[in-house]
Amino acid sequence: MSLVYTEEQRMLVDTAREFLAAKSPVQAQRALRDNNEALGFDGDLWQQMVELGWGAIPFPESLGGFEFGYKGMGAVFEELGRHLSASPMLSSIALSGTVLQYLGSEAQQSEWLSAMISGEKRLALAVDEDHRHDPAAIALAATLANSSDTDGYRLSGDKVVVLDGVDADGWIVAARTSGVAGDSDGISLFLVPAGTDGVTVTRQSLIDARNVARLSLDNVCVPAANLLGEAGQGMTALEQALDRGRLCLAAEMLGAAETLFAMTIEYLKTRVQFDVQIGTFQALQHRASWCFVELNLARSTLMAALNAVDTGAEDMAAQISLAKWKVGQTVDKISGEAVQMHGGIGVTDELDVGLYLKRIRVAQMSLGDADYHLARYGQLTG
């Protein structure tokens, strides 16, 4: 098992780093926030990303992808985290794209997946109905329009924290066709195009100023052709998609934390108190050393999980939950240390530390917080 990027993957890292430094520095995210952009990302920048082929990275060649694996995705997401670059890579490619890859019919893939890879369209995955992530708790009802499923389904209920849900071309909505909330069986996934009658999209506000929506469905009629896979059998593919999204978030958080750590080390070298650089204080050196060690431990769990996806390891889900938990715990500590070591200016808006802190906090909670993944890892490993 390799815990490092290959030469080709390193080339992708270098390309992404150079591109984002030039086209999407931290100031760009600050501008999106200050302008209160509902889209939450730069549409022109997203088109440039897909022109670089980023949208095709995880998919097989038979679906129009590059089949570059999730180490390739990890390389890109680390750089997105380093530059705080907002894009639909997570929502449209890692999450919605994976659902279409595993459940989409040839017609659905032709209509949606190809357009998503090229950036012509984007989908958002609507799963959670409460602010705490729990896919099994889905209660949004999908009932047959009549006695025959040829006329489709009617969907009623709400979804919250739909990543990049504002102005999406459509949504993949997880609904319950049988059972009750808490059951892992009975979950179905539906394609709901934008403009469908009965769908209301409300922008939600989170501290990282990204694109997040509340999706309300009031007796929405969805044709049977918009069902992904078989009715009641969507949970396996949904978890596959969510796991890949969790892994991308872990990579993004690690990139952000390593950048925060580098900023903090630089500050320790330049800040002077009582005519002495504060980096010479032994207590701060010990704390910085701890951060360095924990970052490398977190990286090992991330790389192992990326490798598990690419090799189809049996314990892939457990490896991903371990990585999301470990990286989340590490970035929580490092972001706190960054604020403390910078002193009072660490919480001022003029410093980038606060922007990284806010994005990290949202990413920690997205698709399962530390408690969720610690419990899930225990269940998966017995």
Secondary structure, 3 states (H helix, E strand, C coil): CCCCCCHHHHHHHHHHHHHHHHHCCHHHHHHHHHCCCCCCCCHHHHHHHHHCCHHHCCCCHHHCCCCCHHHHHHHHHHHHHHHCCCCCHHHHHHHHHHHHHHHCCHHHHHHHHHHHHCCCCCEEEECCCCCCCCHHHCCCEEEECCCCHHHCEEEEEEEEEEECCCCCCEEEEEEECCCCCCCCCCEEEEEEECCCCCEEEEEECCCCCCCEEEEEEEEEEECHHHEECCCCECHHHHHHHHHHHHHHHHHHHHHHHHHHHHHHHHHHHHCEECCEEHHHCHHHHHHHHHHHHHHHHHHHHHHHHHHHHHHCCCCHHHHHHHHHHHHHHHHHHHHHHHHHHHHHHHHCCCCCHHHHHHHHHHHHHCCCCHHHHHHHHHHHHC
